[in-house]
Amino acid sequence: MWMVDTGLSEKPKRIWLSALGILSTMLTVLSGWLLIELFSTTGAIKDLEHNRYYMTLRADELRQSGDDLTRFARQYIVTGDVRFLENYRKVLAIRNGTQPRPNNYHAVYWDLSPKQRAVLHADGPSESLSDAMRTLPYTETELALLTHSERNSNELVNIEVMAFNALKGKFIDDNGDYTIDRSPDPEFAKQLLFSDVYADYKGKIMVPIGSFLILVTERMHKEIALQEMKKNTIAAWLPATLLINLTFFLVTIHLSRRQLQDYHDKLKESSLRDALTGIHNRRFLMINGRHLFEVAKRYDKAFGIIMIDIDQFKKVNDRYGHPAGDTVLKHMSKYVHGNIRAADIFARIGGEEFVILLNEASYDDCLAFAESLRKGLSEAPCKFGDQNISYTVSIGVTTFRHQATFEDIFKEVDDALYRAKRDGRNCVRSAHGLDAEMDVKDDHANNKNKIEKNAIPPLRF
């Protein structure tokens, strides 16, 4: 199609940009989700490590408290020093939650002097060991093992209490109360705390703790390994999604810039085109026409200007309506455009007036071409609906002269057109006073009716 589509939007590009935008948005959401999952998984691993530490710490505290009770009980029985009995009772009270739990109790505590303990381990809130263990995410099996171990430890306490009373001369009756008074029996007390029965109870405390540690270690190792695997997978996918998203983003930017450039180019092109006919407008003609004129002047090349005006165009509008007038303008533009060369410039300069700039065209060629256009347009009626609208044109012609400026020859061709209008319209008049012959022979017209299509590169603005 010879006329330029002045639409500034291209559907395929918009579809591609929309698709890339949707994909980029989806990848952004995916990257965000992966990033959230990465932080979540990292937090879950920290929580698992925290839980594993405190679960094993509480189990070790149960074991350590049992060892401390045994140590202080035996020291008291052997030495009779009540300080060991006081330490024993404090260990038991801390474990049962009847006395405040010292801060960092799991660290070195009983090996310090009372003064050092007061400085390094201030009292914290009271909490029994069993209550502290219930706040941690033990499985039922794990918690049952620790409860069983604590119960066995309490049974061991009963033996230790029996030894303490024997050292004082108090012995148990059938009801389990220490109401029988006898002479203190240190040997019996020692036998109780160093007997095989006592050792068996110690083993019953430690075996469940050992089983617990194995279960917790295996379980937490598996859970942490799963989270680590998830974290590694996310860490592997996240850079890939970010890279793909960046690629889509850059492609989108590139296409957007290209679309913007195309829009700018088309907008610029549309500013140099006549919106109705699609041919060039007056602005394009004046810019490029002056350039062509200067080139012709510098290299002494032939250069012609033809100005065309549709005769009595107002009557066409009045009789058939403005849509019909627009159709006539487009019909004439299409006809002329089909008969010029690519190197020539054809423009609508206003209303029903048009100008053709002819490169390397002699005076005789310009006159013959103008006459062929006049004759051809008069014999080619415009189709509008079911009507054929006939119309004629008046044409002015001039050619390049060294001493003239572009404005000079533009005025000359305008004057020639005015003379054609004055002389009755539907004719060709020359600015040089040598009017085109109306009775040109057919063979001469056939030779001159079109300027030869010699390839001259068109100007680009």
C-alpha beads as a LAMMPS data file, in Angstrom:
LAMMPS data file: protein, C-alpha beads

461 atoms
460 bonds

1 atom types
1 bond types

-500.0 500.0 xlo xhi
-500.0 500.0 ylo yhi
-500.0 500.0 zlo zhi

Masses

1 110.0

Atoms # bond

1 1 1 0.000 0.000 0.000
2 1 1 1.400 3.336 -1.036
3 1 1 -0.067 5.370 1.842
4 1 1 1.550 5.311 5.250
5 1 1 -0.315 3.822 8.238
6 1 1 -0.064 6.537 10.831
7 1 1 -1.256 4.296 13.705
8 1 1 1.255 4.407 16.538
9 1 1 0.528 1.048 18.177
10 1 1 1.621 -2.397 17.050
11 1 1 -0.423 -5.245 18.507
12 1 1 2.262 -7.970 18.336
13 1 1 4.757 -5.844 20.250
14 1 1 2.154 -4.988 22.853
15 1 1 1.332 -8.679 23.255
16 1 1 5.020 -9.552 23.679
17 1 1 5.531 -6.776 26.182
18 1 1 2.427 -7.825 28.102
19 1 1 3.560 -11.459 28.117
20 1 1 7.041 -10.495 29.295
21 1 1 5.524 -8.244 31.927
22 1 1 3.332 -11.093 33.215
23 1 1 6.272 -13.528 33.223
24 1 1 8.474 -10.976 34.955
25 1 1 5.779 -10.386 37.575
26 1 1 5.369 -14.136 38.114
27 1 1 9.121 -14.568 38.470
28 1 1 9.265 -11.624 40.870
29 1 1 6.548 -13.247 42.987
30 1 1 8.380 -16.583 42.778
31 1 1 11.671 -14.945 43.752
32 1 1 9.978 -13.203 46.652
33 1 1 8.388 -16.451 47.787
34 1 1 11.729 -18.268 47.534
35 1 1 13.398 -15.485 49.499
36 1 1 10.732 -15.729 52.209
37 1 1 11.102 -19.508 52.256
38 1 1 14.875 -19.144 52.522
39 1 1 14.554 -16.915 55.572
40 1 1 11.854 -19.185 56.985
41 1 1 13.984 -22.290 56.512
42 1 1 17.013 -20.581 58.024
43 1 1 14.865 -19.629 61.009
44 1 1 13.516 -23.175 61.269
45 1 1 17.073 -24.552 61.358
46 1 1 17.980 -22.094 64.111
47 1 1 14.876 -23.146 66.059
48 1 1 15.765 -26.810 65.660
49 1 1 19.307 -26.173 66.844
50 1 1 17.941 -24.158 69.773
51 1 1 15.483 -26.907 70.726
52 1 1 18.094 -29.642 70.403
53 1 1 20.443 -27.693 72.655
54 1 1 17.875 -27.099 75.407
55 1 1 16.351 -30.580 75.205
56 1 1 19.744 -32.211 75.699
57 1 1 20.594 -29.552 78.310
58 1 1 17.529 -30.446 80.415
59 1 1 18.304 -34.141 80.124
60 1 1 21.881 -33.485 81.167
61 1 1 20.631 -31.389 84.096
62 1 1 18.525 -34.327 85.251
63 1 1 21.588 -36.565 85.041
64 1 1 23.806 -33.962 86.719
65 1 1 21.334 -33.362 89.552
66 1 1 21.282 -37.098 90.223
67 1 1 25.072 -37.177 90.382
68 1 1 25.143 -34.090 92.635
69 1 1 22.595 -35.647 95.021
70 1 1 24.643 -38.855 95.232
71 1 1 27.885 -36.953 95.796
72 1 1 26.526 -34.702 98.541
73 1 1 24.639 -37.584 100.208
74 1 1 27.773 -39.736 100.409
75 1 1 29.925 -36.817 101.592
76 1 1 27.451 -36.092 104.373
77 1 1 27.257 -39.736 105.457
78 1 1 31.039 -40.131 105.488
79 1 1 31.942 -36.782 107.092
80 1 1 28.804 -35.788 108.959
81 1 1 29.341 -32.221 107.727
82 1 1 25.913 -30.557 107.520
83 1 1 27.081 -28.276 104.707
84 1 1 26.890 -31.256 102.362
85 1 1 23.355 -31.958 103.631
86 1 1 22.418 -28.347 102.909
87 1 1 23.837 -28.631 99.396
88 1 1 21.898 -31.855 98.899
89 1 1 18.643 -30.258 99.948
90 1 1 19.264 -27.227 97.714
91 1 1 19.910 -29.426 94.657
92 1 1 16.632 -31.207 95.307
93 1 1 14.731 -27.964 95.927
94 1 1 16.040 -26.394 92.688
95 1 1 15.065 -29.476 90.701
96 1 1 11.569 -29.534 92.264
97 1 1 11.080 -25.788 91.756
98 1 1 10.759 -24.857 95.452
99 1 1 13.839 -22.632 95.287
100 1 1 14.920 -20.165 92.579
101 1 1 16.949 -21.658 89.773
102 1 1 20.364 -19.911 89.520
103 1 1 21.164 -18.320 86.182
104 1 1 23.405 -20.511 83.999
105 1 1 22.836 -23.354 86.438
106 1 1 23.971 -25.832 83.799
107 1 1 27.476 -24.335 83.855
108 1 1 30.025 -24.881 86.632
109 1 1 28.106 -24.219 89.843
110 1 1 28.614 -26.658 92.738
111 1 1 32.386 -26.705 92.257
112 1 1 32.462 -23.015 93.165
113 1 1 32.532 -21.558 96.680
114 1 1 29.274 -20.067 98.037
115 1 1 30.707 -16.555 97.557
116 1 1 31.683 -17.295 93.934
117 1 1 28.267 -18.821 93.246
118 1 1 26.537 -15.699 94.584
119 1 1 28.586 -13.472 92.251
120 1 1 28.520 -15.606 89.075
121 1 1 25.099 -17.218 89.356
122 1 1 22.404 -14.862 90.588
123 1 1 19.025 -16.411 91.330
124 1 1 16.516 -16.608 88.512
125 1 1 12.819 -17.567 88.565
126 1 1 11.704 -20.770 90.265
127 1 1 10.810 -23.567 87.850
128 1 1 10.843 -27.293 88.359
129 1 1 12.881 -29.368 85.945
130 1 1 9.802 -31.321 84.893
131 1 1 7.935 -28.068 84.070
132 1 1 10.924 -26.789 82.099
133 1 1 11.030 -29.989 80.077
134 1 1 7.316 -29.775 79.205
135 1 1 7.891 -26.415 77.465
136 1 1 10.190 -28.098 74.930
137 1 1 9.032 -29.986 71.812
138 1 1 9.779 -33.533 73.063
139 1 1 7.945 -36.421 71.491
140 1 1 5.806 -38.522 73.809
141 1 1 8.435 -41.272 73.776
142 1 1 11.246 -38.890 74.622
143 1 1 9.305 -37.219 77.431
144 1 1 8.316 -40.624 78.821
145 1 1 11.989 -41.633 79.025
146 1 1 12.883 -38.486 80.967
147 1 1 9.878 -38.866 83.274
148 1 1 10.881 -42.476 83.959
149 1 1 14.437 -41.374 84.716
150 1 1 13.190 -38.652 87.089
151 1 1 10.925 -41.145 88.852
152 1 1 13.875 -43.495 89.388
153 1 1 15.915 -40.562 90.677
154 1 1 13.187 -39.831 93.221
155 1 1 13.279 -43.497 94.325
156 1 1 16.997 -43.080 94.902
157 1 1 16.235 -40.059 97.068
158 1 1 14.176 -42.306 99.348
159 1 1 17.260 -44.498 99.936
160 1 1 19.366 -41.413 100.640
161 1 1 16.762 -40.076 103.109
162 1 1 16.843 -43.484 104.869
163 1 1 20.615 -43.199 105.187
164 1 1 20.345 -39.657 106.600
165 1 1 17.870 -40.816 109.260
166 1 1 20.023 -43.843 110.164
167 1 1 22.863 -41.436 110.837
168 1 1 20.555 -39.651 113.324
169 1 1 19.185 -42.877 114.901
170 1 1 15.814 -42.688 113.155
171 1 1 14.479 -45.781 111.390
172 1 1 11.416 -46.473 109.268
173 1 1 8.311 -48.223 110.604
174 1 1 5.782 -50.370 108.757
175 1 1 3.882 -47.273 107.632
176 1 1 6.950 -45.730 106.019
177 1 1 7.443 -43.119 108.758
178 1 1 10.674 -42.617 110.680
179 1 1 9.295 -43.162 114.199
180 1 1 11.644 -45.831 115.519
181 1 1 14.455 -44.438 117.631
182 1 1 17.729 -46.358 117.963
183 1 1 21.378 -45.574 118.265
184 1 1 22.806 -43.790 115.177
185 1 1 24.169 -46.343 112.734
186 1 1 26.760 -44.739 110.423
187 1 1 27.802 -48.126 109.006
188 1 1 24.261 -48.947 107.954
189 1 1 23.954 -45.527 106.353
190 1 1 27.161 -46.110 104.371
191 1 1 26.000 -49.558 103.305
192 1 1 22.788 -48.047 101.910
193 1 1 24.619 -45.480 99.752
194 1 1 27.369 -47.808 98.560
195 1 1 25.253 -50.940 98.043
196 1 1 24.444 -52.811 94.823
197 1 1 20.809 -51.789 95.185
198 1 1 21.821 -48.130 95.196
199 1 1 24.039 -48.704 92.132
200 1 1 21.157 -50.434 90.351
201 1 1 18.924 -47.408 90.945
202 1 1 21.665 -45.156 89.608
203 1 1 21.718 -47.263 86.448
204 1 1 17.921 -47.031 86.147
205 1 1 18.319 -43.249 86.113
206 1 1 21.033 -43.189 83.457
207 1 1 19.726 -45.812 81.011
208 1 1 16.577 -43.834 80.054
209 1 1 18.645 -40.660 79.729
210 1 1 21.068 -42.437 77.406
211 1 1 18.171 -43.766 75.283
212 1 1 16.640 -40.300 75.246
213 1 1 19.865 -38.688 74.000
214 1 1 20.100 -41.222 71.158
215 1 1 16.472 -40.627 70.110
216 1 1 16.710 -36.841 70.257
217 1 1 20.028 -36.750 68.423
218 1 1 18.734 -38.956 65.586
219 1 1 15.417 -37.121 65.289
220 1 1 16.900 -33.651 65.335
221 1 1 19.640 -34.694 62.924
222 1 1 16.988 -35.855 60.413
223 1 1 14.838 -32.754 60.835
224 1 1 17.799 -30.422 60.505
225 1 1 19.066 -32.376 57.474
226 1 1 15.662 -31.988 55.770
227 1 1 15.644 -28.268 56.436
228 1 1 19.228 -27.956 55.218
229 1 1 18.286 -29.789 52.012
230 1 1 15.315 -27.453 51.533
231 1 1 17.533 -24.454 52.196
232 1 1 20.144 -25.640 49.701
233 1 1 17.468 -26.248 47.057
234 1 1 16.035 -22.780 47.558
235 1 1 19.522 -21.264 47.563
236 1 1 20.180 -22.985 44.219
237 1 1 16.891 -21.854 42.607
238 1 1 16.825 -18.303 43.924
239 1 1 19.820 -16.994 41.882
240 1 1 18.436 -18.729 38.780
241 1 1 15.023 -17.086 39.141
242 1 1 16.638 -13.729 39.860
243 1 1 18.883 -14.100 36.796
244 1 1 15.961 -15.100 34.567
245 1 1 13.894 -12.275 35.994
246 1 1 16.739 -9.844 35.363
247 1 1 16.993 -11.146 31.792
248 1 1 13.254 -10.676 31.255
249 1 1 13.498 -7.236 32.808
250 1 1 16.341 -6.219 30.494
251 1 1 14.537 -7.666 27.463
252 1 1 11.384 -5.804 28.494
253 1 1 13.362 -2.588 28.873
254 1 1 14.979 -3.169 25.470
255 1 1 11.654 -3.859 23.773
256 1 1 10.051 -0.928 25.562
257 1 1 12.841 1.344 24.372
258 1 1 12.457 -0.013 20.851
259 1 1 8.716 0.472 21.014
260 1 1 9.230 3.983 22.329
261 1 1 11.728 4.659 19.542
262 1 1 9.297 3.241 16.964
263 1 1 6.570 5.393 18.458
264 1 1 8.864 8.418 18.288
265 1 1 9.839 7.598 14.693
266 1 1 6.225 7.135 13.661
267 1 1 5.215 10.254 15.513
268 1 1 7.973 12.114 13.717
269 1 1 6.931 10.536 10.426
270 1 1 3.296 11.420 11.073
271 1 1 4.314 15.027 11.656
272 1 1 5.697 14.998 8.115
273 1 1 2.660 13.255 6.563
274 1 1 -0.755 14.472 5.599
275 1 1 -3.244 12.686 7.841
276 1 1 -5.929 12.344 5.142
277 1 1 -3.962 11.246 2.083
278 1 1 -0.854 9.747 3.685
279 1 1 1.504 11.658 1.374
280 1 1 4.035 14.168 2.674
281 1 1 2.910 17.530 4.008
282 1 1 4.092 21.115 3.533
283 1 1 6.643 20.874 6.384
284 1 1 8.381 17.895 4.751
285 1 1 8.306 19.600 1.360
286 1 1 9.917 22.809 2.578
287 1 1 12.661 20.991 4.499
288 1 1 13.612 18.425 1.864
289 1 1 12.697 20.516 -1.143
290 1 1 15.172 23.197 -0.167
291 1 1 17.831 20.504 0.256
292 1 1 17.121 18.976 -3.172
293 1 1 17.202 22.428 -4.731
294 1 1 20.621 23.192 -3.193
295 1 1 22.003 19.840 -4.409
296 1 1 20.712 20.499 -7.925
297 1 1 22.215 23.981 -7.834
298 1 1 25.614 22.749 -6.618
299 1 1 25.920 19.913 -9.158
300 1 1 24.073 21.705 -11.983
301 1 1 21.335 19.088 -12.223
302 1 1 17.884 19.466 -13.685
303 1 1 15.174 20.183 -11.140
304 1 1 11.472 20.840 -11.669
305 1 1 8.446 21.827 -9.618
306 1 1 4.832 21.046 -10.460
307 1 1 1.957 22.603 -8.503
308 1 1 -1.511 21.057 -8.855
309 1 1 -4.887 22.434 -7.786
310 1 1 -8.233 20.603 -8.078
311 1 1 -10.622 22.764 -10.060
312 1 1 -13.763 24.010 -8.327
313 1 1 -13.206 21.657 -5.424
314 1 1 -15.712 23.574 -3.293
315 1 1 -18.476 22.544 -5.684
316 1 1 -17.544 18.909 -5.184
317 1 1 -17.966 19.339 -1.430
318 1 1 -21.180 21.283 -1.853
319 1 1 -22.707 18.777 -4.249
320 1 1 -21.546 15.438 -2.890
321 1 1 -20.535 16.313 0.676
322 1 1 -17.212 16.575 2.473
323 1 1 -16.660 12.769 2.664
324 1 1 -16.844 12.720 -1.116
325 1 1 -14.376 15.613 -1.251
326 1 1 -11.970 13.671 0.972
327 1 1 -12.304 10.667 -1.337
328 1 1 -11.438 12.845 -4.337
329 1 1 -8.333 14.151 -2.572
330 1 1 -7.204 10.605 -1.802
331 1 1 -8.027 9.444 -5.325
332 1 1 -5.936 12.206 -6.881
333 1 1 -3.067 11.572 -4.429
334 1 1 -3.021 7.887 -5.200
335 1 1 -3.055 8.481 -8.948
336 1 1 -0.166 10.974 -8.858
337 1 1 1.830 8.892 -6.393
338 1 1 1.580 5.934 -8.739
339 1 1 3.159 7.935 -11.571
340 1 1 6.194 9.490 -9.894
341 1 1 9.582 7.994 -9.075
342 1 1 10.813 7.016 -5.634
343 1 1 13.307 9.884 -5.711
344 1 1 10.620 12.510 -6.335
345 1 1 8.703 14.293 -3.580
346 1 1 4.932 14.591 -3.621
347 1 1 3.226 16.665 -0.907
348 1 1 -0.095 18.215 -0.055
349 1 1 0.565 21.816 0.902
350 1 1 -2.965 22.764 1.900
351 1 1 -6.602 22.224 0.965
352 1 1 -6.722 20.947 -2.607
353 1 1 -3.211 22.102 -3.558
354 1 1 -0.342 19.682 -4.176
355 1 1 3.320 20.005 -5.186
356 1 1 5.669 17.580 -6.948
357 1 1 9.464 18.046 -6.859
358 1 1 11.086 16.248 -9.787
359 1 1 14.746 15.222 -9.589
360 1 1 16.836 15.431 -12.764
361 1 1 13.826 16.305 -14.925
362 1 1 14.231 18.664 -17.894
363 1 1 11.833 21.451 -18.717
364 1 1 10.257 19.445 -21.570
365 1 1 9.918 16.382 -19.307
366 1 1 8.175 18.440 -16.630
367 1 1 5.699 19.920 -19.126
368 1 1 4.965 16.549 -20.706
369 1 1 4.538 14.858 -17.321
370 1 1 2.254 17.624 -16.071
371 1 1 0.085 17.337 -19.170
372 1 1 -0.120 13.554 -18.822
373 1 1 -1.273 13.973 -15.204
374 1 1 -3.900 16.552 -16.182
375 1 1 -5.237 14.372 -18.945
376 1 1 -5.124 11.161 -16.898
377 1 1 -6.987 12.699 -13.943
378 1 1 -9.674 14.141 -16.192
379 1 1 -10.251 10.681 -17.693
380 1 1 -10.199 8.777 -14.391
381 1 1 -13.325 9.627 -12.369
382 1 1 -13.351 9.018 -8.641
383 1 1 -15.587 6.246 -7.325
384 1 1 -17.656 7.314 -4.317
385 1 1 -20.284 4.844 -3.279
386 1 1 -22.393 4.204 -6.360
387 1 1 -21.388 7.520 -7.944
388 1 1 -18.543 8.438 -10.289
389 1 1 -17.211 11.933 -9.574
390 1 1 -15.344 13.531 -12.454
391 1 1 -12.994 16.392 -11.770
392 1 1 -10.172 18.305 -13.455
393 1 1 -6.975 19.939 -12.271
394 1 1 -4.989 23.034 -13.084
395 1 1 -1.204 22.752 -13.095
396 1 1 1.700 25.162 -12.897
397 1 1 5.249 24.174 -13.899
398 1 1 8.699 25.678 -13.444
399 1 1 12.276 24.456 -13.427
400 1 1 15.601 25.246 -11.764
401 1 1 17.459 28.461 -12.600
402 1 1 20.922 29.210 -11.179
403 1 1 20.216 32.730 -10.135
404 1 1 16.961 31.854 -8.365
405 1 1 16.376 30.718 -4.785
406 1 1 14.044 27.938 -3.741
407 1 1 11.550 30.544 -2.602
408 1 1 11.807 32.242 -6.007
409 1 1 10.921 29.157 -8.007
410 1 1 8.214 28.212 -5.499
411 1 1 6.603 31.614 -6.130
412 1 1 7.076 31.166 -9.882
413 1 1 5.205 27.857 -9.928
414 1 1 2.445 29.367 -7.783
415 1 1 2.099 32.197 -10.308
416 1 1 1.995 29.672 -13.153
417 1 1 -0.813 27.807 -11.381
418 1 1 -2.705 31.076 -10.908
419 1 1 -2.392 31.708 -14.655
420 1 1 -3.781 28.238 -15.380
421 1 1 -6.781 29.028 -13.166
422 1 1 -7.228 32.400 -14.832
423 1 1 -7.055 30.875 -18.315
424 1 1 -10.080 28.665 -17.710
425 1 1 -8.749 25.816 -15.544
426 1 1 -8.032 22.226 -16.680
427 1 1 -4.767 23.275 -18.291
428 1 1 -0.996 23.425 -17.751
429 1 1 0.902 26.694 -17.610
430 1 1 4.644 27.305 -17.354
431 1 1 6.406 29.990 -15.370
432 1 1 8.632 30.545 -18.426
433 1 1 5.716 31.533 -20.667
434 1 1 6.007 28.465 -22.913
435 1 1 2.653 26.774 -22.340
436 1 1 2.230 23.096 -22.893
437 1 1 0.671 22.167 -26.183
438 1 1 -2.811 20.737 -25.728
439 1 1 -2.729 18.873 -29.009
440 1 1 0.372 16.827 -28.316
441 1 1 0.434 13.822 -30.535
442 1 1 -0.242 10.457 -28.969
443 1 1 3.192 9.114 -29.773
444 1 1 4.842 12.147 -28.203
445 1 1 2.567 11.860 -25.141
446 1 1 3.448 8.189 -24.756
447 1 1 7.111 9.086 -24.659
448 1 1 6.633 11.951 -22.245
449 1 1 3.671 10.948 -20.081
450 1 1 5.928 9.569 -17.362
451 1 1 9.388 10.546 -16.296
452 1 1 11.707 7.610 -16.708
453 1 1 12.019 5.495 -13.560
454 1 1 15.790 5.933 -13.211
455 1 1 16.850 4.891 -9.692
456 1 1 17.743 7.940 -7.631
457 1 1 18.111 7.249 -3.912
458 1 1 15.334 9.063 -2.014
459 1 1 16.142 11.551 0.674
460 1 1 15.457 10.480 4.214
461 1 1 14.554 12.953 6.939

Bonds

1 1 1 2
2 1 2 3
3 1 3 4
4 1 4 5
5 1 5 6
6 1 6 7
7 1 7 8
8 1 8 9
9 1 9 10
10 1 10 11
11 1 11 12
12 1 12 13
13 1 13 14
14 1 14 15
15 1 15 16
16 1 16 17
17 1 17 18
18 1 18 19
19 1 19 20
20 1 20 21
21 1 21 22
22 1 22 23
23 1 23 24
24 1 24 25
25 1 25 26
26 1 26 27
27 1 27 28
28 1 28 29
29 1 29 30
30 1 30 31
31 1 31 32
32 1 32 33
33 1 33 34
34 1 34 35
35 1 35 36
36 1 36 37
37 1 37 38
38 1 38 39
39 1 39 40
40 1 40 41
41 1 41 42
42 1 42 43
43 1 43 44
44 1 44 45
45 1 45 46
46 1 46 47
47 1 47 48
48 1 48 49
49 1 49 50
50 1 50 51
51 1 51 52
52 1 52 53
53 1 53 54
54 1 54 55
55 1 55 56
56 1 56 57
57 1 57 58
58 1 58 59
59 1 59 60
60 1 60 61
61 1 61 62
62 1 62 63
63 1 63 64
64 1 64 65
65 1 65 66
66 1 66 67
67 1 67 68
68 1 68 69
69 1 69 70
70 1 70 71
71 1 71 72
72 1 72 73
73 1 73 74
74 1 74 75
75 1 75 76
76 1 76 77
77 1 77 78
78 1 78 79
79 1 79 80
80 1 80 81
81 1 81 82
82 1 82 83
83 1 83 84
84 1 84 85
85 1 85 86
86 1 86 87
87 1 87 88
88 1 88 89
89 1 89 90
90 1 90 91
91 1 91 92
92 1 92 93
93 1 93 94
94 1 94 95
95 1 95 96
96 1 96 97
97 1 97 98
98 1 98 99
99 1 99 100
100 1 100 101
101 1 101 102
102 1 102 103
103 1 103 104
104 1 104 105
105 1 105 106
106 1 106 107
107 1 107 108
108 1 108 109
109 1 109 110
110 1 110 111
111 1 111 112
112 1 112 113
113 1 113 114
114 1 114 115
115 1 115 116
116 1 116 117
117 1 117 118
118 1 118 119
119 1 119 120
120 1 120 121
121 1 121 122
122 1 122 123
123 1 123 124
124 1 124 125
125 1 125 126
126 1 126 127
127 1 127 128
128 1 128 129
129 1 129 130
130 1 130 131
131 1 131 132
132 1 132 133
133 1 133 134
134 1 134 135
135 1 135 136
136 1 136 137
137 1 137 138
138 1 138 139
139 1 139 140
140 1 140 141
141 1 141 142
142 1 142 143
143 1 143 144
144 1 144 145
145 1 145 146
146 1 146 147
147 1 147 148
148 1 148 149
149 1 149 150
150 1 150 151
151 1 151 152
152 1 152 153
153 1 153 154
154 1 154 155
155 1 155 156
156 1 156 157
157 1 157 158
158 1 158 159
159 1 159 160
160 1 160 161
161 1 161 162
162 1 162 163
163 1 163 164
164 1 164 165
165 1 165 166
166 1 166 167
167 1 167 168
168 1 168 169
169 1 169 170
170 1 170 171
171 1 171 172
172 1 172 173
173 1 173 174
174 1 174 175
175 1 175 176
176 1 176 177
177 1 177 178
178 1 178 179
179 1 179 180
180 1 180 181
181 1 181 182
182 1 182 183
183 1 183 184
184 1 184 185
185 1 185 186
186 1 186 187
187 1 187 188
188 1 188 189
189 1 189 190
190 1 190 191
191 1 191 192
192 1 192 193
193 1 193 194
194 1 194 195
195 1 195 196
196 1 196 197
197 1 197 198
198 1 198 199
199 1 199 200
200 1 200 201
201 1 201 202
202 1 202 203
203 1 203 204
204 1 204 205
205 1 205 206
206 1 206 207
207 1 207 208
208 1 208 209
209 1 209 210
210 1 210 211
211 1 211 212
212 1 212 213
213 1 213 214
214 1 214 215
215 1 215 216
216 1 216 217
217 1 217 218
218 1 218 219
219 1 219 220
220 1 220 221
221 1 221 222
222 1 222 223
223 1 223 224
224 1 224 225
225 1 225 226
226 1 226 227
227 1 227 228
228 1 228 229
229 1 229 230
230 1 230 231
231 1 231 232
232 1 232 233
233 1 233 234
234 1 234 235
235 1 235 236
236 1 236 237
237 1 237 238
238 1 238 239
239 1 239 240
240 1 240 241
241 1 241 242
242 1 242 243
243 1 243 244
244 1 244 245
245 1 245 246
246 1 246 247
247 1 247 248
248 1 248 249
249 1 249 250
250 1 250 251
251 1 251 252
252 1 252 253
253 1 253 254
254 1 254 255
255 1 255 256
256 1 256 257
257 1 257 258
258 1 258 259
259 1 259 260
260 1 260 261
261 1 261 262
262 1 262 263
263 1 263 264
264 1 264 265
265 1 265 266
266 1 266 267
267 1 267 268
268 1 268 269
269 1 269 270
270 1 270 271
271 1 271 272
272 1 272 273
273 1 273 274
274 1 274 275
275 1 275 276
276 1 276 277
277 1 277 278
278 1 278 279
279 1 279 280
280 1 280 281
281 1 281 282
282 1 282 283
283 1 283 284
284 1 284 285
285 1 285 286
286 1 286 287
287 1 287 288
288 1 288 289
289 1 289 290
290 1 290 291
291 1 291 292
292 1 292 293
293 1 293 294
294 1 294 295
295 1 295 296
296 1 296 297
297 1 297 298
298 1 298 299
299 1 299 300
300 1 300 301
301 1 301 302
302 1 302 303
303 1 303 304
304 1 304 305
305 1 305 306
306 1 306 307
307 1 307 308
308 1 308 309
309 1 309 310
310 1 310 311
311 1 311 312
312 1 312 313
313 1 313 314
314 1 314 315
315 1 315 316
316 1 316 317
317 1 317 318
318 1 318 319
319 1 319 320
320 1 320 321
321 1 321 322
322 1 322 323
323 1 323 324
324 1 324 325
325 1 325 326
326 1 326 327
327 1 327 328
328 1 328 329
329 1 329 330
330 1 330 331
331 1 331 332
332 1 332 333
333 1 333 334
334 1 334 335
335 1 335 336
336 1 336 337
337 1 337 338
338 1 338 339
339 1 339 340
340 1 340 341
341 1 341 342
342 1 342 343
343 1 343 344
344 1 344 345
345 1 345 346
346 1 346 347
347 1 347 348
348 1 348 349
349 1 349 350
350 1 350 351
351 1 351 352
352 1 352 353
353 1 353 354
354 1 354 355
355 1 355 356
356 1 356 357
357 1 357 358
358 1 358 359
359 1 359 360
360 1 360 361
361 1 361 362
362 1 362 363
363 1 363 364
364 1 364 365
365 1 365 366
366 1 366 367
367 1 367 368
368 1 368 369
369 1 369 370
370 1 370 371
371 1 371 372
372 1 372 373
373 1 373 374
374 1 374 375
375 1 375 376
376 1 376 377
377 1 377 378
378 1 378 379
379 1 379 380
380 1 380 381
381 1 381 382
382 1 382 383
383 1 383 384
384 1 384 385
385 1 385 386
386 1 386 387
387 1 387 388
388 1 388 389
389 1 389 390
390 1 390 391
391 1 391 392
392 1 392 393
393 1 393 394
394 1 394 395
395 1 395 396
396 1 396 397
397 1 397 398
398 1 398 399
399 1 399 400
400 1 400 401
401 1 401 402
402 1 402 403
403 1 403 404
404 1 404 405
405 1 405 406
406 1 406 407
407 1 407 408
408 1 408 409
409 1 409 410
410 1 410 411
411 1 411 412
412 1 412 413
413 1 413 414
414 1 414 415
415 1 415 416
416 1 416 417
417 1 417 418
418 1 418 419
419 1 419 420
420 1 420 421
421 1 421 422
422 1 422 423
423 1 423 424
424 1 424 425
425 1 425 426
426 1 426 427
427 1 427 428
428 1 428 429
429 1 429 430
430 1 430 431
431 1 431 432
432 1 432 433
433 1 433 434
434 1 434 435
435 1 435 436
436 1 436 437
437 1 437 438
438 1 438 439
439 1 439 440
440 1 440 441
441 1 441 442
442 1 442 443
443 1 443 444
444 1 444 445
445 1 445 446
446 1 446 447
447 1 447 448
448 1 448 449
449 1 449 450
450 1 450 451
451 1 451 452
452 1 452 453
453 1 453 454
454 1 454 455
455 1 455 456
456 1 456 457
457 1 457 458
458 1 458 459
459 1 459 460
460 1 460 461
